Amino acid sequence: MIGEEEKNEVLEVLNTGHLSRYGSDEDPKFLHKVYSLEQEFAKRTGASHCVAVSSGTGALMACLTAVGIKPGDEVLVPGYTFVASFSSIIAIGAVPVMVEVDDSLTMDVADAREKTTSKTRAIMPVHMLGNPSNMDAITALAKEKGLFLIEDCCQALGASYKGQMLGTFGEMGAFSLNNFKVINSGDGGLLITNDHSLYERAFGFHDQGHMPLRKGSEIGKRSLIGINMRMNELTGAFALAQLRKLDFILHSLRTKKDRFKRGIQSAHLEGLQFRTINDPGECATLLTILLEDVTSAQKVAEVLGTKTVDKSGWHVYNNMEQILAYKDRDGRKLYEKHMLPKTDDLVSRAVNLSIGVVDSGLGTDFGINILSTDSEIDRKAEQFIKLVKPIIG
Ligand SMILES: Cc1ncc(COP(=O)(O)O)c(C=O)c1O
């Protein structure tokens, strides 16, 4: 999905030679691509404010800092996610508390409730593989317990739940523009909020404490200590062209996934389910199947030339040695392998099929892609049935 539009946007910036996100409005060479990206993304999500940053990890850190998460505070986060959901919390000194997932492979809200303690300050649902978390239950829990709600939307840019865009349910939402995401600029991130003071704080954290959209060094106006995770104009220009394709990309993914899924369903294979999708506004980047037991799941994965989710890479906490080894400020080890039995059971019986995201780290070695034609999709579904039917009948 990279073409003339991206080239033209980037060339415009190259031709002026102005690469920083800041510049004078009077300077014809300053094309404010990063600012335009922020404006267009805020409009697209219905949020009042957006800050473009250098990664999804950075976006999460800026959100956590903006709401005031402090060292020692606990943040609820699901055990099936990318490592950045944990590392962003640890990087600001707070404590990720791992929560089970349910058969949507997103946060199990009953377990989140169980794990809420007097130290819990925030809940961070992850809309995993494009699937919205159960936002009715999560917003209710956050409200009841007085928790900040920060949505990790890194894998779900453009998705919605009951008509409302993800990222707008709580205080803040964070998105990634890395190589494997719905739209990408190689690397990059976005965060959104409806709260002006959170916007100012997140903006400041992303740029050495400065107030939004500074025009100079602005000494005397910095209210917090920030770091540098600014996006430059080349990345902003590229991301802008990608954002303008978002509706087309999502429509293609949803249409192709629907066809592929219906093709597989036509065989009425016993013992094969699909993970629960919490809202049709999902991104449709992947199709996840759930088998009845581990043995058949492994055989199915093998004939498809792929792996079950637990064995496919780094999105399951059991495979994150650096997180498992982590000790808190008091030297306590917080995590151990197989501490989430429900999640372990689900991911050992799950296989991800690709629709748009082709990432062997997610175990998507079998499936279709965003360019697949109808007849290619039908052939893939037939191939799936032919390979899987002998195993699960
Ligand atoms: C769920 C989730 N959270 C956070 C991130 C971090 O995003 P980035 O790679 O842009 O830092 C990712 C990206 O892989 C992700 O999938």
The ligand as an SDF file (V2000), in Angstrom:
LIG
                    3D

 16 16  0  0  0  0  0  0  0  0999 V2000
    0.2840   -3.9920   21.2810 C   0  0  0  0  0  0  0  0  0  0  0  0
    1.4680   -3.1330   20.9870 C   0  0  0  0  0  0  0  0  0  0  0  0
    1.8270   -2.1900   21.8720 N   0  0  0  0  0  0  0  0  0  0  0  0
    2.8700   -1.3700   21.6410 C   0  0  0  0  0  0  0  0  0  0  0  0
    3.6410   -1.4770   20.4850 C   0  0  0  0  0  0  0  0  0  0  0  0
    4.8260   -0.5870   20.3100 C   0  0  0  0  0  0  0  0  0  0  0  0
    4.8390    0.1000   19.1150 O   0  0  0  0  0  0  0  0  0  0  0  0
    6.2450    0.5510   18.4400 P   0  0  0  0  0  0  0  0  0  0  0  0
    6.8540   -0.6620   17.8440 O   0  0  0  0  0  0  0  0  0  0  0  0
    5.8110    1.5550   17.4310 O   0  0  0  0  0  0  0  0  0  0  0  0
    7.0600    1.1510   19.5200 O   0  0  0  0  0  0  0  0  0  0  0  0
    3.3010   -2.4430   19.5410 C   0  0  0  0  0  0  0  0  0  0  0  0
    4.0920   -2.5760   18.2870 C   0  0  0  0  0  0  0  0  0  0  0  0
    4.5530   -3.5870   17.8830 O   0  0  0  0  0  0  0  0  0  0  0  0
    2.2130   -3.3070   19.8100 C   0  0  0  0  0  0  0  0  0  0  0  0
    1.8780   -4.2690   18.9410 O   0  0  0  0  0  0  0  0  0  0  0  0
  1  2  1  0
  2  3  1  0
  2 15  2  0
  3  4  2  0
  4  5  1  0
  5  6  1  0
  5 12  2  0
  6  7  1  0
  7  8  1  0
  8  9  2  0
  8 10  1  0
  8 11  1  0
 12 13  1  0
 12 15  1  0
 13 14  2  0
 15 16  1  0
M  END
$$$$
